[in-house]
Amino acid sequence: MKLRLVLLGLLCFLPATPGFAQGCSMCYTSAAGSGKKGQQAISQGVLVLLVPPVGFMTLGVGLAYRYGRRRDEENA
């Protein structure tokens, strides 16, 4: 059953791979074609877009760790 799910997932996501590759090359050519200030703005934009997901993941992992420790202490 798990093998079927993995194969179904691959069948769904493999056709989208060329789209991801094209996006990367478009970003690269856009950044290379812009000036120094444009490159700095793109770099800062990437950092701004990176902060919320990393923050949420850190919070989620921290809460899961706290919950796990508390549960283990109650069962011991």
PQR file of N, CA, C, O and H, with PARSE charges and radii, in Angstrom:
ATOM      1  N   MET A   1       0.828  -1.194   0.000 -0.4000 1.5000
ATOM      2  CA  MET A   1       0.000   0.000   0.000 -0.0000 2.0000
ATOM      3  C   MET A   1       0.875   1.261   0.000  0.5500 1.7000
ATOM      4  O   MET A   1       0.579   2.229  -0.701 -0.5500 1.4000
ATOM      5  N   LYS A   2       1.955   1.238   0.793 -0.4000 1.5000
ATOM      6  CA  LYS A   2       2.831   2.407   0.849 -0.0000 2.0000
ATOM      7  C   LYS A   2       3.523   2.626  -0.491  0.5500 1.7000
ATOM      8  O   LYS A   2       3.725   3.761  -0.922 -0.5500 1.4000
ATOM      9  H   LYS A   2       2.195   0.452   1.363  0.4000 1.0000
ATOM     10  N   LEU A   3       3.880   1.531  -1.135 -0.4000 1.5000
ATOM     11  CA  LEU A   3       4.540   1.645  -2.437 -0.0000 2.0000
ATOM     12  C   LEU A   3       3.613   2.317  -3.449  0.5500 1.7000
ATOM     13  O   LEU A   3       4.056   3.133  -4.257 -0.5500 1.4000
ATOM     14  H   LEU A   3       3.715   0.609  -0.785  0.4000 1.0000
ATOM     15  N   ARG A   4       2.347   1.976  -3.402 -0.4000 1.5000
ATOM     16  CA  ARG A   4       1.387   2.597  -4.314 -0.0000 2.0000
ATOM     17  C   ARG A   4       1.261   4.094  -4.049  0.5500 1.7000
ATOM     18  O   ARG A   4       1.163   4.890  -4.983 -0.5500 1.4000
ATOM     19  H   ARG A   4       1.987   1.313  -2.745  0.4000 1.0000
ATOM     20  N   LEU A   5       1.264   4.470  -2.776 -0.4000 1.5000
ATOM     21  CA  LEU A   5       1.182   5.893  -2.449 -0.0000 2.0000
ATOM     22  C   LEU A   5       2.407   6.652  -2.945  0.5500 1.7000
ATOM     23  O   LEU A   5       2.295   7.765  -3.458 -0.5500 1.4000
ATOM     24  H   LEU A   5       1.344   3.823  -2.018  0.4000 1.0000
ATOM     25  N   VAL A   6       3.570   6.042  -2.786 -0.4000 1.5000
ATOM     26  CA  VAL A   6       4.804   6.681  -3.255 -0.0000 2.0000
ATOM     27  C   VAL A   6       4.774   6.834  -4.771  0.5500 1.7000
ATOM     28  O   VAL A   6       5.119   7.890  -5.301 -0.5500 1.4000
ATOM     29  H   VAL A   6       3.661   5.138  -2.369  0.4000 1.0000
ATOM     30  N   LEU A   7       4.364   5.782  -5.463 -0.4000 1.5000
ATOM     31  CA  LEU A   7       4.294   5.853  -6.926 -0.0000 2.0000
ATOM     32  C   LEU A   7       3.264   6.887  -7.386  0.5500 1.7000
ATOM     33  O   LEU A   7       3.503   7.615  -8.349 -0.5500 1.4000
ATOM     34  H   LEU A   7       4.084   4.924  -5.033  0.4000 1.0000
ATOM     35  N   LEU A   8       2.134   6.952  -6.707 -0.4000 1.5000
ATOM     36  CA  LEU A   8       1.125   7.953  -7.048 -0.0000 2.0000
ATOM     37  C   LEU A   8       1.665   9.366  -6.834  0.5500 1.7000
ATOM     38  O   LEU A   8       1.428  10.260  -7.646 -0.5500 1.4000
ATOM     39  H   LEU A   8       1.940   6.360  -5.925  0.4000 1.0000
ATOM     40  N   GLY A   9       2.393   9.557  -5.734 -0.4000 1.5000
ATOM     41  CA  GLY A   9       2.998  10.858  -5.469 -0.0000 2.0000
ATOM     42  C   GLY A   9       4.006  11.249  -6.534  0.5500 1.7000
ATOM     43  O   GLY A   9       4.045  12.396  -6.980 -0.5500 1.4000
ATOM     44  H   GLY A   9       2.586   8.831  -5.074  0.4000 1.0000
ATOM     45  N   LEU A  10       4.823  10.282  -6.936 -0.4000 1.5000
ATOM     46  CA  LEU A  10       5.800  10.563  -7.991 -0.0000 2.0000
ATOM     47  C   LEU A  10       5.113  10.897  -9.307  0.5500 1.7000
ATOM     48  O   LEU A  10       5.537  11.805 -10.021 -0.5500 1.4000
ATOM     49  H   LEU A  10       4.791   9.351  -6.573  0.4000 1.0000
ATOM     50  N   LEU A  11       4.056  10.165  -9.627 -0.4000 1.5000
ATOM     51  CA  LEU A  11       3.330  10.444 -10.863 -0.0000 2.0000
ATOM     52  C   LEU A  11       2.697  11.829 -10.850  0.5500 1.7000
ATOM     53  O   LEU A  11       2.572  12.469 -11.894 -0.5500 1.4000
ATOM     54  H   LEU A  11       3.711   9.427  -9.047  0.4000 1.0000
ATOM     55  N   CYS A  12       2.305  12.285  -9.686 -0.4000 1.5000
ATOM     56  CA  CYS A  12       1.683  13.608  -9.592 -0.0000 2.0000
ATOM     57  C   CYS A  12       2.705  14.735  -9.672  0.5500 1.7000
ATOM     58  O   CYS A  12       2.421  15.780 -10.257 -0.5500 1.4000
ATOM     59  H   CYS A  12       2.407  11.766  -8.837  0.4000 1.0000
ATOM     60  N   PHE A  13       3.885  14.541  -9.097 -0.4000 1.5000
ATOM     61  CA  PHE A  13       4.846  15.636  -8.978 -0.0000 2.0000
ATOM     62  C   PHE A  13       5.935  15.651 -10.043  0.5500 1.7000
ATOM     63  O   PHE A  13       6.550  16.695 -10.262 -0.5500 1.4000
ATOM     64  H   PHE A  13       4.115  13.692  -8.622  0.4000 1.0000
ATOM     65  N   LEU A  14       6.193  14.539 -10.706 -0.4000 1.5000
ATOM     66  CA  LEU A  14       7.247  14.532 -11.723 -0.0000 2.0000
ATOM     67  C   LEU A  14       6.950  15.426 -12.922  0.5500 1.7000
ATOM     68  O   LEU A  14       7.876  16.056 -13.434 -0.5500 1.4000
ATOM     69  H   LEU A  14       5.693  13.691 -10.528  0.4000 1.0000
ATOM     70  N   PRO A  15       5.707  15.515 -13.398 -0.5600 1.5000
ATOM     71  CA  PRO A  15       5.475  16.422 -14.534  0.2800 2.0000
ATOM     72  C   PRO A  15       5.741  17.892 -14.205  0.5500 1.7000
ATOM     73  O   PRO A  15       5.958  18.690 -15.117 -0.5500 1.4000
ATOM     74  N   ALA A  16       5.728  18.261 -12.941 -0.4000 1.5000
ATOM     75  CA  ALA A  16       5.950  19.657 -12.564 -0.0000 2.0000
ATOM     76  C   ALA A  16       7.426  20.014 -12.477  0.5500 1.7000
ATOM     77  O   ALA A  16       7.757  21.190 -12.323 -0.5500 1.4000
ATOM     78  H   ALA A  16       5.552  17.612 -12.200  0.4000 1.0000
ATOM     79  N   THR A  17       8.313  19.049 -12.568 -0.4000 1.5000
ATOM     80  CA  THR A  17       9.749  19.297 -12.419 -0.0000 2.0000
ATOM     81  C   THR A  17      10.287  20.311 -13.432  0.5500 1.7000
ATOM     82  O   THR A  17      11.040  21.198 -13.030 -0.5500 1.4000
ATOM     83  H   THR A  17       8.044  18.094 -12.693  0.4000 1.0000
ATOM     84  N   PRO A  18       9.947  20.232 -14.712 -0.5600 1.5000
ATOM     85  CA  PRO A  18      10.464  21.249 -15.645  0.2800 2.0000
ATOM     86  C   PRO A  18      10.025  22.662 -15.285  0.5500 1.7000
ATOM     87  O   PRO A  18      10.762  23.618 -15.529 -0.5500 1.4000
ATOM     88  N   GLY A  19       8.857  22.803 -14.719 -0.4000 1.5000
ATOM     89  CA  GLY A  19       8.401  24.126 -14.306 -0.0000 2.0000
ATOM     90  C   GLY A  19       9.267  24.712 -13.211  0.5500 1.7000
ATOM     91  O   GLY A  19       9.558  25.908 -13.224 -0.5500 1.4000
ATOM     92  H   GLY A  19       8.259  22.027 -14.521  0.4000 1.0000
ATOM     93  N   PHE A  20       9.686  23.879 -12.254 -0.4000 1.5000
ATOM     94  CA  PHE A  20      10.556  24.359 -11.187 -0.0000 2.0000
ATOM     95  C   PHE A  20      11.916  24.760 -11.742  0.5500 1.7000
ATOM     96  O   PHE A  20      12.478  25.773 -11.325 -0.5500 1.4000
ATOM     97  H   PHE A  20       9.449  22.907 -12.244  0.4000 1.0000
ATOM     98  N   ALA A  21      12.445  23.993 -12.661 -0.4000 1.5000
ATOM     99  CA  ALA A  21      13.753  24.302 -13.236 -0.0000 2.0000
ATOM    100  C   ALA A  21      13.691  25.600 -14.026  0.5500 1.7000
ATOM    101  O   ALA A  21      14.637  26.388 -13.987 -0.5500 1.4000
ATOM    102  H   ALA A  21      11.989  23.170 -13.000  0.4000 1.0000
ATOM    103  N   GLN A  22      12.607  25.838 -14.735 -0.4000 1.5000
ATOM    104  CA  GLN A  22      12.476  27.062 -15.516 -0.0000 2.0000
ATOM    105  C   GLN A  22      12.399  28.276 -14.596  0.5500 1.7000
ATOM    106  O   GLN A  22      12.970  29.324 -14.899 -0.5500 1.4000
ATOM    107  H   GLN A  22      11.839  25.198 -14.766  0.4000 1.0000
ATOM    108  N   GLY A  23      11.703  28.140 -13.485 -0.4000 1.5000
ATOM    109  CA  GLY A  23      11.606  29.240 -12.545 -0.0000 2.0000
ATOM    110  C   GLY A  23      12.972  29.633 -12.014  0.5500 1.7000
ATOM    111  O   GLY A  23      13.260  30.819 -11.857 -0.5500 1.4000
ATOM    112  H   GLY A  23      11.239  27.289 -13.238  0.4000 1.0000
ATOM    113  N   CYS A  24      13.808  28.655 -11.738 -0.4000 1.5000
ATOM    114  CA  CYS A  24      15.141  28.954 -11.222 -0.0000 2.0000
ATOM    115  C   CYS A  24      15.968  29.711 -12.261  0.5500 1.7000
ATOM    116  O   CYS A  24      16.668  30.664 -11.918 -0.5500 1.4000
ATOM    117  H   CYS A  24      13.574  27.691 -11.865  0.4000 1.0000
ATOM    118  N   SER A  25      15.895  29.298 -13.514 -0.4000 1.5000
ATOM    119  CA  SER A  25      16.692  29.985 -14.531 -0.0000 2.0000
ATOM    120  C   SER A  25      16.146  31.393 -14.779  0.5500 1.7000
ATOM    121  O   SER A  25      16.907  32.316 -15.068 -0.5500 1.4000
ATOM    122  H   SER A  25      15.327  28.524 -13.792  0.4000 1.0000
ATOM    123  N   MET A  26      14.842  31.549 -14.665 -0.4000 1.5000
ATOM    124  CA  MET A  26      14.268  32.886 -14.850 -0.0000 2.0000
ATOM    125  C   MET A  26      14.707  33.811 -13.717  0.5500 1.7000
ATOM    126  O   MET A  26      15.018  34.977 -13.957 -0.5500 1.4000
ATOM    127  H   MET A  26      14.224  30.799 -14.430  0.4000 1.0000
ATOM    128  N   CYS A  27      14.733  33.306 -12.501 -0.4000 1.5000
ATOM    129  CA  CYS A  27      15.198  34.134 -11.385 -0.0000 2.0000
ATOM    130  C   CYS A  27      16.664  34.498 -11.566  0.5500 1.7000
ATOM    131  O   CYS A  27      17.070  35.631 -11.308 -0.5500 1.4000
ATOM    132  H   CYS A  27      14.480  32.358 -12.306  0.4000 1.0000
ATOM    133  N   TYR A  28      17.453  33.526 -12.012 -0.4000 1.5000
ATOM    134  CA  TYR A  28      18.881  33.778 -12.193 -0.0000 2.0000
ATOM    135  C   TYR A  28      19.113  34.850 -13.249  0.5500 1.7000
ATOM    136  O   TYR A  28      19.901  35.770 -13.032 -0.5500 1.4000
ATOM    137  H   TYR A  28      17.123  32.605 -12.221  0.4000 1.0000
ATOM    138  N   THR A  29      18.437  34.742 -14.385 -0.4000 1.5000
ATOM    139  CA  THR A  29      18.659  35.733 -15.438 -0.0000 2.0000
ATOM    140  C   THR A  29      18.129  37.102 -15.012  0.5500 1.7000
ATOM    141  O   THR A  29      18.700  38.132 -15.370 -0.5500 1.4000
ATOM    142  H   THR A  29      17.796  33.995 -14.561  0.4000 1.0000
ATOM    143  N   SER A  30      17.043  37.109 -14.251 -0.4000 1.5000
ATOM    144  CA  SER A  30      16.516  38.380 -13.753 -0.0000 2.0000
ATOM    145  C   SER A  30      17.501  39.038 -12.796  0.5500 1.7000
ATOM    146  O   SER A  30      17.740  40.244 -12.866 -0.5500 1.4000
ATOM    147  H   SER A  30      16.580  36.273 -13.960  0.4000 1.0000
ATOM    148  N   ALA A  31      18.073  38.228 -11.899 -0.4000 1.5000
ATOM    149  CA  ALA A  31      19.038  38.778 -10.939 -0.0000 2.0000
ATOM    150  C   ALA A  31      20.319  39.204 -11.639  0.5500 1.7000
ATOM    151  O   ALA A  31      20.902  40.231 -11.293 -0.5500 1.4000
ATOM    152  H   ALA A  31      17.878  37.249 -11.842  0.4000 1.0000
ATOM    153  N   ALA A  32      20.758  38.432 -12.613 -0.4000 1.5000
ATOM    154  CA  ALA A  32      21.994  38.770 -13.319 -0.0000 2.0000
ATOM    155  C   ALA A  32      21.816  40.029 -14.163  0.5500 1.7000
ATOM    156  O   ALA A  32      22.764  40.792 -14.345 -0.5500 1.4000
ATOM    157  H   ALA A  32      20.284  37.598 -12.894  0.4000 1.0000
ATOM    158  N   GLY A  33      20.617  40.248 -14.676 -0.4000 1.5000
ATOM    159  CA  GLY A  33      20.368  41.409 -15.529 -0.0000 2.0000
ATOM    160  C   GLY A  33      20.127  42.689 -14.753  0.5500 1.7000
ATOM    161  O   GLY A  33      20.235  43.784 -15.307 -0.5500 1.4000
ATOM    162  H   GLY A  33      19.847  39.628 -14.528  0.4000 1.0000
ATOM    163  N   SER A  34      19.805  42.563 -13.494 -0.4000 1.5000
ATOM    164  CA  SER A  34      19.543  43.776 -12.708 -0.0000 2.0000
ATOM    165  C   SER A  34      20.855  44.363 -12.204  0.5500 1.7000
ATOM    166  O   SER A  34      21.905  43.723 -12.257 -0.5500 1.4000
ATOM    167  H   SER A  34      19.716  41.675 -13.044  0.4000 1.0000
ATOM    168  N   GLY A  35      20.772  45.562 -11.727 -0.4000 1.5000
ATOM    169  CA  GLY A  35      21.963  46.225 -11.216 -0.0000 2.0000
ATOM    170  C   GLY A  35      22.320  45.746  -9.816  0.5500 1.7000
ATOM    171  O   GLY A  35      21.735  44.797  -9.293 -0.5500 1.4000
ATOM    172  H   GLY A  35      19.919  46.082 -11.684  0.4000 1.0000
ATOM    173  N   LYS A  36      23.293  46.425  -9.226 -0.4000 1.5000
ATOM    174  CA  LYS A  36      23.767  46.056  -7.890 -0.0000 2.0000
ATOM    175  C   LYS A  36      22.654  46.205  -6.848  0.5500 1.7000
ATOM    176  O   LYS A  36      22.496  45.350  -5.976 -0.5500 1.4000
ATOM    177  H   LYS A  36      23.768  47.195  -9.651  0.4000 1.0000
ATOM    178  N   LYS A  37      21.892  47.284  -6.941 -0.4000 1.5000
ATOM    179  CA  LYS A  37      20.798  47.494  -5.976 -0.0000 2.0000
ATOM    180  C   LYS A  37      19.692  46.458  -6.175  0.5500 1.7000
ATOM    181  O   LYS A  37      19.080  46.012  -5.204 -0.5500 1.4000
ATOM    182  H   LYS A  37      22.020  47.978  -7.649  0.4000 1.0000
ATOM    183  N   GLY A  38      19.439  46.082  -7.398 -0.4000 1.5000
ATOM    184  CA  GLY A  38      18.435  45.061  -7.676 -0.0000 2.0000
ATOM    185  C   GLY A  38      18.840  43.713  -7.101  0.5500 1.7000
ATOM    186  O   GLY A  38      18.001  42.992  -6.562 -0.5500 1.4000
ATOM    187  H   GLY A  38      19.936  46.444  -8.186  0.4000 1.0000
ATOM    188  N   GLN A  39      20.109  43.371  -7.209 -0.4000 1.5000
ATOM    189  CA  GLN A  39      20.603  42.111  -6.642 -0.0000 2.0000
ATOM    190  C   GLN A  39      20.496  42.128  -5.121  0.5500 1.7000
ATOM    191  O   GLN A  39      20.141  41.119  -4.512 -0.5500 1.4000
ATOM    192  H   GLN A  39      20.790  43.957  -7.646  0.4000 1.0000
ATOM    193  N   GLN A  40      20.800  43.266  -4.509 -0.4000 1.5000
ATOM    194  CA  GLN A  40      20.666  43.363  -3.057 -0.0000 2.0000
ATOM    195  C   GLN A  40      19.208  43.250  -2.639  0.5500 1.7000
ATOM    196  O   GLN A  40      18.906  42.639  -1.614 -0.5500 1.4000
ATOM    197  H   GLN A  40      21.088  44.086  -5.004  0.4000 1.0000
ATOM    198  N   ALA A  41      18.303  43.828  -3.418 -0.4000 1.5000
ATOM    199  CA  ALA A  41      16.878  43.742  -3.099 -0.0000 2.0000
ATOM    200  C   ALA A  41      16.381  42.303  -3.209  0.5500 1.7000
ATOM    201  O   ALA A  41      15.584  41.858  -2.383 -0.5500 1.4000
ATOM    202  H   ALA A  41      18.548  44.324  -4.251  0.4000 1.0000
ATOM    203  N   ILE A  42      16.840  41.584  -4.208 -0.4000 1.5000
ATOM    204  CA  ILE A  42      16.447  40.182  -4.349 -0.0000 2.0000
ATOM    205  C   ILE A  42      16.984  39.368  -3.183  0.5500 1.7000
ATOM    206  O   ILE A  42      16.277  38.511  -2.653 -0.5500 1.4000
ATOM    207  H   ILE A  42      17.488  41.946  -4.878  0.4000 1.0000
ATOM    208  N   SER A  43      18.221  39.620  -2.776 -0.4000 1.5000
ATOM    209  CA  SER A  43      18.794  38.891  -1.645 -0.0000 2.0000
ATOM    210  C   SER A  43      18.018  39.170  -0.361  0.5500 1.7000
ATOM    211  O   SER A  43      17.747  38.255   0.417 -0.5500 1.4000
ATOM    212  H   SER A  43      18.795  40.316  -3.207  0.4000 1.0000
ATOM    213  N   GLN A  44      17.664  40.424  -0.142 -0.4000 1.5000
ATOM    214  CA  GLN A  44      16.889  40.766   1.051 -0.0000 2.0000
ATOM    215  C   GLN A  44      15.484  40.173   0.981  0.5500 1.7000
ATOM    216  O   GLN A  44      14.938  39.752   2.001 -0.5500 1.4000
ATOM    217  H   GLN A  44      17.884  41.168  -0.774  0.4000 1.0000
ATOM    218  N   GLY A  45      14.905  40.138  -0.197 -0.4000 1.5000
ATOM    219  CA  GLY A  45      13.584  39.541  -0.371 -0.0000 2.0000
ATOM    220  C   GLY A  45      13.589  38.054  -0.056  0.5500 1.7000
ATOM    221  O   GLY A  45      12.651  37.539   0.553 -0.5500 1.4000
ATOM    222  H   GLY A  45      15.349  40.480  -1.026  0.4000 1.0000
ATOM    223  N   VAL A  46      14.640  37.370  -0.469 -0.4000 1.5000
ATOM    224  CA  VAL A  46      14.757  35.938  -0.166 -0.0000 2.0000
ATOM    225  C   VAL A  46      14.824  35.736   1.340  0.5500 1.7000
ATOM    226  O   VAL A  46      14.175  34.836   1.872 -0.5500 1.4000
ATOM    227  H   VAL A  46      15.402  37.788  -0.964  0.4000 1.0000
ATOM    228  N   LEU A  47      15.589  36.551   2.024 -0.4000 1.5000
ATOM    229  CA  LEU A  47      15.686  36.425   3.477 -0.0000 2.0000
ATOM    230  C   LEU A  47      14.363  36.720   4.161  0.5500 1.7000
ATOM    231  O   LEU A  47      13.986  36.033   5.110 -0.5500 1.4000
ATOM    232  H   LEU A  47      16.116  37.283   1.592  0.4000 1.0000
ATOM    233  N   VAL A  48      13.653  37.739   3.684 -0.4000 1.5000
ATOM    234  CA  VAL A  48      12.357  38.084   4.273 -0.0000 2.0000
ATOM    235  C   VAL A  48      11.367  36.945   4.075  0.5500 1.7000
ATOM    236  O   VAL A  48      10.587  36.642   4.978 -0.5500 1.4000
ATOM    237  H   VAL A  48      13.959  38.297   2.913  0.4000 1.0000
ATOM    238  N   LEU A  49      11.388  36.312   2.909 -0.4000 1.5000
ATOM    239  CA  LEU A  49      10.484  35.198   2.648 -0.0000 2.0000
ATOM    240  C   LEU A  49      10.898  33.922   3.372  0.5500 1.7000
ATOM    241  O   LEU A  49      10.081  33.018   3.545 -0.5500 1.4000
ATOM    242  H   LEU A  49      12.021  36.558   2.176  0.4000 1.0000
ATOM    243  N   LEU A  50      12.144  33.839   3.795 -0.4000 1.5000
ATOM    244  CA  LEU A  50      12.639  32.645   4.488 -0.0000 2.0000
ATOM    245  C   LEU A  50      12.327  32.668   5.976  0.5500 1.7000
ATOM    246  O   LEU A  50      12.163  31.611   6.584 -0.5500 1.4000
ATOM    247  H   LEU A  50      12.808  34.573   3.655  0.4000 1.0000
ATOM    248  N   VAL A  51      12.242  33.847   6.575 -0.4000 1.5000
ATOM    249  CA  VAL A  51      12.077  33.962   8.028 -0.0000 2.0000
ATOM    250  C   VAL A  51      10.780  33.336   8.551  0.5500 1.7000
ATOM    251  O   VAL A  51      10.856  32.561   9.504 -0.5500 1.4000
ATOM    252  H   VAL A  51      12.375  34.707   6.081  0.4000 1.0000
ATOM    253  N   PRO A  52       9.602  33.614   7.998 -0.5600 1.5000
ATOM    254  CA  PRO A  52       8.380  33.030   8.572  0.2800 2.0000
ATOM    255  C   PRO A  52       8.338  31.498   8.562  0.5500 1.7000
ATOM    256  O   PRO A  52       7.984  30.915   9.587 -0.5500 1.4000
ATOM    257  N   PRO A  53       8.680  30.808   7.453 -0.5600 1.5000
ATOM    258  CA  PRO A  53       8.631  29.353   7.509  0.2800 2.0000
ATOM    259  C   PRO A  53       9.620  28.758   8.510  0.5500 1.7000
ATOM    260  O   PRO A  53       9.309  27.790   9.203 -0.5500 1.4000
ATOM    261  N   VAL A  54      10.804  29.344   8.578 -0.4000 1.5000
ATOM    262  CA  VAL A  54      11.790  28.832   9.540 -0.0000 2.0000
ATOM    263  C   VAL A  54      11.297  29.075  10.964  0.5500 1.7000
ATOM    264  O   VAL A  54      11.474  28.223  11.835 -0.5500 1.4000
ATOM    265  H   VAL A  54      11.057  30.131   8.015  0.4000 1.0000
ATOM    266  N   GLY A  55      10.683  30.228  11.205 -0.4000 1.5000
ATOM    267  CA  GLY A  55      10.138  30.517  12.527 -0.0000 2.0000
ATOM    268  C   GLY A  55       9.026  29.554  12.912  0.5500 1.7000
ATOM    269  O   GLY A  55       8.998  29.048  14.034 -0.5500 1.4000
ATOM    270  H   GLY A  55      10.540  30.920  10.498  0.4000 1.0000
ATOM    271  N   PHE A  56       8.107  29.299  11.984 -0.4000 1.5000
ATOM    272  CA  PHE A  56       7.011  28.365  12.269 -0.0000 2.0000
ATOM    273  C   PHE A  56       7.532  26.953  12.510  0.5500 1.7000
ATOM    274  O   PHE A  56       7.053  26.257  13.405 -0.5500 1.4000
ATOM    275  H   PHE A  56       8.129  29.711  11.072  0.4000 1.0000
ATOM    276  N   MET A  57       8.505  26.529  11.720 -0.4000 1.5000
ATOM    277  CA  MET A  57       9.053  25.177  11.904 -0.0000 2.0000
ATOM    278  C   MET A  57       9.783  25.073  13.238  0.5500 1.7000
ATOM    279  O   MET A  57       9.668  24.058  13.925 -0.5500 1.4000
ATOM    280  H   MET A  57       8.894  27.093  10.993  0.4000 1.0000
ATOM    281  N   THR A  58      10.524  26.096  13.610 -0.4000 1.5000
ATOM    282  CA  THR A  58      11.219  26.093  14.892 -0.0000 2.0000
ATOM    283  C   THR A  58      10.222  26.038  16.039  0.5500 1.7000
ATOM    284  O   THR A  58      10.409  25.287  16.996 -0.5500 1.4000
ATOM    285  H   THR A  58      10.618  26.921  13.052  0.4000 1.0000
ATOM    286  N   LEU A  59       9.171  26.830  15.941 -0.4000 1.5000
ATOM    287  CA  LEU A  59       8.133  26.818  16.962 -0.0000 2.0000
ATOM    288  C   LEU A  59       7.455  25.453  17.036  0.5500 1.7000
ATOM    289  O   LEU A  59       7.235  24.933  18.130 -0.5500 1.4000
ATOM    290  H   LEU A  59       9.019  27.441  15.163  0.4000 1.0000
ATOM    291  N   GLY A  60       7.125  24.873  15.898 -0.4000 1.5000
ATOM    292  CA  GLY A  60       6.470  23.570  15.867 -0.0000 2.0000
ATOM    293  C   GLY A  60       7.332  22.471  16.456  0.5500 1.7000
ATOM    294  O   GLY A  60       6.848  21.646  17.231 -0.5500 1.4000
ATOM    295  H   GLY A  60       7.303  25.296  15.010  0.4000 1.0000
ATOM    296  N   VAL A  61       8.609  22.454  16.093 -0.4000 1.5000
ATOM    297  CA  VAL A  61       9.514  21.436  16.628 -0.0000 2.0000
ATOM    298  C   VAL A  61       9.709  21.638  18.122  0.5500 1.7000
ATOM    299  O   VAL A  61       9.749  20.667  18.878 -0.5500 1.4000
ATOM    300  H   VAL A  61       9.003  23.124  15.464  0.4000 1.0000
ATOM    301  N   GLY A  62       9.828  22.876  18.553 -0.4000 1.5000
ATOM    302  CA  GLY A  62       9.986  23.148  19.984 -0.0000 2.0000
ATOM    303  C   GLY A  62       8.778  22.705  20.785  0.5500 1.7000
ATOM    304  O   GLY A  62       8.925  22.099  21.846 -0.5500 1.4000
ATOM    305  H   GLY A  62       9.795  23.665  17.939  0.4000 1.0000
ATOM    306  N   LEU A  63       7.575  23.002  20.286 -0.4000 1.5000
ATOM    307  CA  LEU A  63       6.366  22.573  20.985 -0.0000 2.0000
ATOM    308  C   LEU A  63       6.227  21.057  20.996  0.5500 1.7000
ATOM    309  O   LEU A  63       5.818  20.483  22.005 -0.5500 1.4000
ATOM    310  H   LEU A  63       7.455  23.495  19.423  0.4000 1.0000
ATOM    311  N   ALA A  64       6.559  20.405  19.896 -0.4000 1.5000
ATOM    312  CA  ALA A  64       6.489  18.941  19.846 -0.0000 2.0000
ATOM    313  C   ALA A  64       7.485  18.328  20.831  0.5500 1.7000
ATOM    314  O   ALA A  64       7.174  17.338  21.493 -0.5500 1.4000
ATOM    315  H   ALA A  64       6.891  20.872  19.076  0.4000 1.0000
ATOM    316  N   TYR A  65       8.668  18.907  20.928 -0.4000 1.5000
ATOM    317  CA  TYR A  65       9.675  18.398  21.860 -0.0000 2.0000
ATOM    318  C   TYR A  65       9.200  18.561  23.301  0.5500 1.7000
ATOM    319  O   TYR A  65       9.333  17.648  24.116 -0.5500 1.4000
ATOM    320  H   TYR A  65       8.921  19.711  20.390  0.4000 1.0000
ATOM    321  N   ARG A  66       8.638  19.744  23.607 -0.4000 1.5000
ATOM    322  CA  ARG A  66       8.109  19.970  24.963 -0.0000 2.0000
ATOM    323  C   ARG A  66       6.983  19.012  25.297  0.5500 1.7000
ATOM    324  O   ARG A  66       6.931  18.460  26.396 -0.5500 1.4000
ATOM    325  H   ARG A  66       8.530  20.486  22.945  0.4000 1.0000
ATOM    326  N   TYR A  67       6.086  18.818  24.351 -0.4000 1.5000
ATOM    327  CA  TYR A  67       4.966  17.906  24.564 -0.0000 2.0000
ATOM    328  C   TYR A  67       5.469  16.482  24.784  0.5500 1.7000
ATOM    329  O   TYR A  67       4.974  15.779  25.665 -0.5500 1.4000
ATOM    330  H   TYR A  67       6.129  19.266  23.458  0.4000 1.0000
ATOM    331  N   GLY A  68       6.443  16.057  23.996 -0.4000 1.5000
ATOM    332  CA  GLY A  68       6.998  14.707  24.136 -0.0000 2.0000
ATOM    333  C   GLY A  68       7.680  14.505  25.479  0.5500 1.7000
ATOM    334  O   GLY A  68       7.506  13.466  26.116 -0.5500 1.4000
ATOM    335  H   GLY A  68       6.845  16.628  23.280  0.4000 1.0000
ATOM    336  N   ARG A  69       8.445  15.480  25.907 -0.4000 1.5000
ATOM    337  CA  ARG A  69       9.114  15.361  27.215 -0.0000 2.0000
ATOM    338  C   ARG A  69       8.104  15.305  28.344  0.5500 1.7000
ATOM    339  O   ARG A  69       8.245  14.507  29.271 -0.5500 1.4000
ATOM    340  H   ARG A  69       8.586  16.325  25.390  0.4000 1.0000
ATOM    341  N   ARG A  70       7.083  16.152  28.269 -0.4000 1.5000
ATOM    342  CA  ARG A  70       6.061  16.173  29.312 -0.0000 2.0000
ATOM    343  C   ARG A  70       5.307  14.840  29.353  0.5500 1.7000
ATOM    344  O   ARG A  70       5.023  14.318  30.431 -0.5500 1.4000
ATOM    345  H   ARG A  70       6.969  16.800  27.516  0.4000 1.0000
ATOM    346  N   ARG A  71       4.989  14.301  28.193 -0.4000 1.5000
ATOM    347  CA  ARG A  71       4.289  13.023  28.129 -0.0000 2.0000
ATOM    348  C   ARG A  71       5.152  11.901  28.681  0.5500 1.7000
ATOM    349  O   ARG A  71       4.656  11.030  29.395 -0.5500 1.4000
ATOM    350  H   ARG A  71       5.219  14.725  27.318  0.4000 1.0000
ATOM    351  N   ASP A  72       6.453  11.915  28.353 -0.4000 1.5000
ATOM    352  CA  ASP A  72       7.355  10.882  28.865 -0.0000 2.0000
ATOM    353  C   ASP A  72       7.512  10.968  30.381  0.5500 1.7000
ATOM    354  O   ASP A  72       7.609   9.941  31.053 -0.5500 1.4000
ATOM    355  H   ASP A  72       6.856  12.623  27.772  0.4000 1.0000
ATOM    356  N   GLU A  73       7.539  12.188  30.925 -0.4000 1.5000
ATOM    357  CA  GLU A  73       7.654  12.346  32.365 -0.0000 2.0000
ATOM    358  C   GLU A  73       6.394  11.856  33.087  0.5500 1.7000
ATOM    359  O   GLU A  73       6.484  11.307  34.185 -0.5500 1.4000
ATOM    360  H   GLU A  73       7.460  13.023  30.379  0.4000 1.0000
ATOM    361  N   GLU A  74       5.227  12.051  32.475 -0.4000 1.5000
ATOM    362  CA  GLU A  74       3.990  11.590  33.085 -0.0000 2.0000
ATOM    363  C   GLU A  74       3.886  10.067  33.062  0.5500 1.7000
ATOM    364  O   GLU A  74       3.314   9.470  33.974 -0.5500 1.4000
ATOM    365  H   GLU A  74       5.155  12.497  31.583  0.4000 1.0000
ATOM    366  N   ASN A  75       4.433   9.440  32.031 -0.4000 1.5000
ATOM    367  CA  ASN A  75       4.359   7.980  31.917 -0.0000 2.0000
ATOM    368  C   ASN A  75       5.430   7.277  32.734  0.5500 1.7000
ATOM    369  O   ASN A  75       5.302   6.086  33.018 -0.5500 1.4000
ATOM    370  H   ASN A  75       4.898   9.925  31.290  0.4000 1.0000
ATOM    371  N   ALA A  76       6.463   7.976  33.112 -0.4000 1.5000
ATOM    372  CA  ALA A  76       7.569   7.327  33.866 -0.0000 2.0000
ATOM    373  C   ALA A  76       7.288   7.184  35.324  0.5500 1.7000
ATOM    374  O   ALA A  76       8.121   6.663  36.065 -0.5500 1.4000
ATOM    375  H   ALA A  76       6.567   8.944  32.881  0.4000 1.0000
TER
END
